[in-house]
Amino acid sequence: MVLHLVADLENFDEALAREHYLNSSGQKDELESSKVFKQFKHLFSKEHVTEAGKDIATREGKLLYDAFIGNFIGNELKRVTDKANSYEASAFVEVSGQQIPFRQVSTLVMNEDIREKRKMLYEATKPVKKKLTAFEKKSWGKVYELIKELSGKSYVDYLSFAKEVNYDKLAEQLRDFLTGTENIHKDQLEKNMASIGVRLKDARPYDYAYYARAKSFDVFFQKEKLLEVAKKFWNDIGIDFGNQKNVILDVEERPKKVPRAFCMPVKVPSEVILVIKPHGGQEDYQAFFHESGHTEHFANTEASLSYQLRCLGANSVSEAYAFLIEYLLSNTTFLQKYVGMPAEDANKFANFIMEQKLQAFRRYAVKVIYELKLHRNDLAKLDDKFMPTAETYSSFAKMYADLLTKATKINYTPENYLLDVDSGLYAADYVRAWLFEVMLRKKLEEKFGKEWFSNKETGKFLKTLWKWGNAGKSIEELAQITGYTGLDIKYLTEDFLQFFK
Ligand SMILES: [Zn+2]
């Protein structure tokens, strides 16, 4: 039995989360996860994996088995992970004789009005990306090997078993979605790119990043107002945001704090940290809203649930709650009431968010299709409808560029083919979260009215869902609890079609 190790596993998780928090919040220069792994080295033995594998009939048993496998692999990879992180954190790129920290480039790109300069910045990152890709290649090789050795399964089969997701069925639905919304998306993107003076056939990811920065809306998204807006809305929903004793709002200015807001559930539910470095702009608000959704989910998880159900399992459940809050920014009533936008601007902005959501969903949909092929070593070429052909791609990098370009209509280049891959097919967790977010929102509207986000009853209801933690109920079970038969893409598709009709 491995149950006697559960308390230590939780302590290990906590220590690792704290290490990441200190590093990303700018309080500790080096990420030293290796040290944390060393401190808990008794947890990472093959014997524990084998023992845990004997008890996978229950959800908790299976989650524990998956945790032992994940931690065993994490321990094997700890040196390369830390090395890659240190390299990335200290890497510089050279642009016209100037040295710029690699991690600042994406912020510079999205704020750069001159297209040539955006391009220069992007091109300058290539040598750093090449080196990071080498780290990734090494890691993935090791991951495939270890999964096979520990579980006897291929990477995708293992994830399908551990996360209980039928990826092929999901990919089929995503393929239909991609073809079904293709024309709407193409028209939107053509118009979006024209608004920044770029022809669709020339559009690059750095152009879309600049477009999505949406400077014209900055006046409504001041950094000084961010917390105030969030507090007002959370209070209306029945959450005393900013005064919860188990939630720490880290708003301190530190030079090395990462610019994007993030939530670190150090101890669920007793210590959840929401980190923010407000800089204003719509994407700052969007990120903060998203992360505050995670925060309330973890902070309202039932403390008496087992560690396995509170903390382990796929993150699709938590991502769905995060999306629910994030996409309040596509609600015109919300925008007028809380962000203070006049009706006309609220309509424009809601449209902007929904178009951006469609772009993001299509990107993640094709990432699922691409990553499945990558992990399966399948180079069969796909046609414009994402159906296999008799031809093959000459490399995974070429496959990446082709598939991402087909789905997003933005010209992707090959160099990110491994850097743009999330471990554990996380892209599928996001996709599933997007499906449930719409379903949950519809239910909230039905139960508490169009202004469900201003109703204290909503908070009460959400708490009855949040209490189940990350894995107490699966996303399919949560769909059933809220009155559906299961997770279904049709609600998301309808939501888009209705909005854009
Ligand atoms: Zn998230």
Residues whose N, C-alpha, C, O or C-beta is under 5 A from the ligand:
A	BS01	ZN	E319 A322
